[in-house]
Amino acid sequence: MGVSMLRNIQFLLLIKKSFDNNQTITDSGSLLRFQPIIKNTLNFDLSKDREWEQLCDFEKIRNCILHANGRVSISRKKDEIERIIKKSKGRLSINMDRIKLSGEFLITVSDTIESIIRRIDSIKKT
């Protein structure tokens, strides 16, 4: 998941560089920092996009794994993590207070990232 997320961020930075060097990126490490850039440079509003919302949820899961060692109980966003796990259709679970990822979840993450990149890339080419 880390490599895919890094590739996605690199792609978004490339969009920023290619289209509008005057756009500023907030200091936030969240993917949400790229939303205004994509909207202003490509006229692609991600605020209500299902796949973008999924990607932001994936980022929250990633952050819990990275910063709380996957322990839901000590995550800063415990309620959000539990909500994401409940709606994951079994792709995510909690085992002994730790997030458990299924292979299907990882495929979903990869597919979602690829889909967003393809959509942004198709807008960029028009």
N, C-alpha and C positions, 0 to 999 in steps of 0.2 A: 504494500500500500504506500509506503514512503516514496519509492521510486516513481510510481504513477503520479502521486501528489506533486512531487518535485517537477516532473515533466509538465504537469498542468500549469504550475506556477510559472515555469519558464516560458510556456506558450503565451500565457497572459501578459507577461512582461514584454514579450516580443510584439504583441498587439499594441501595447502602450507605446513602445518605441516606434513602431511602424506608422502609427496613425496620429499620435498626439503627444509630443514630448512635454507639452505644457500642463498636461493632466498631472495632478499630484496623487500620490498613493499615501494613505494614512499610515501611521506608525503601527496600526494593528497588524498582528501576524495572521489574522483570519483571512480566509478566501473572500469574505465580504468586502475587503478593501478593493477588489477588482471589479465589483459590480458597477459602480459609477463610470469607470473607465470604459467598460464594454458598452454600457448604455450611451455614453456621450460620443464615443468614437465609432461604434458600429450600429447605433440605434437599435440595440438588442436589449430589451428590458428583461432582466433575469429575476426581478422581484417576485414574480408569481410563476416562475418556471419550475415544474415538478422535478426535473433532473438536477437543476441547480440546488433546490432545497435538499434533495437527497445527498448531493455532494457536500453540502454544509453539514448535514447530519453525519456523514462519514468522517468529516473532519473532527467533529466532536468525539466520535468513537476513537479516532486516532489519538486525539489529545488525552483522553482518559487512559489509553494504553501507555502512552509515552510519559505522561506527567504523574499518573497515579498508579502506575504499574498494572493497569487494567482493573484496579479495585474500584468498584462502583461506589462503595460506601464513603470513600474519601475523595471522590471526584468533586470538583467545584460545581459541576452541573449535574449532580446526581439525578434530579428529577427528569432532566432532558435525556440523559443517557438511558434511564429506565423507559421513558416514552419511546425512544428510538428502538430499543431492544424489543419492546412489546409489539411494535408495528412491523418488525422485520420478518415476519412469517417463518420463524424458526431459523433464520439465517444467522442470528445472533442469540446468545443465551448467557446466563450468568451461572457460573459453577464455582462454588466456594468464594463468593463475592468478587470473582474476576470475570471479565468479559471473555466469552468464548466465541471465536469466529469460525464459521463454516467455510468450506471451499466455495460453496455457492455464493456466500456473501462477498468473497474476494473477487469472484467472477463478476458479480453485480457492480462492484466498485469500478473495476476495469472497464466494463461495458458502458457505464454511465459517463466516465471520464472521456472515453473515446467518442461517445455520442455528442457530448457537449463540444468537444474540440472540432468534430466534423461540422456541426451546425455553425459554430463561430467561423470556421474556415470557409464554409460556403458563403456566408454573409460577406466575409472579407474579400472574396473573389468577385463579388458583384459590383 
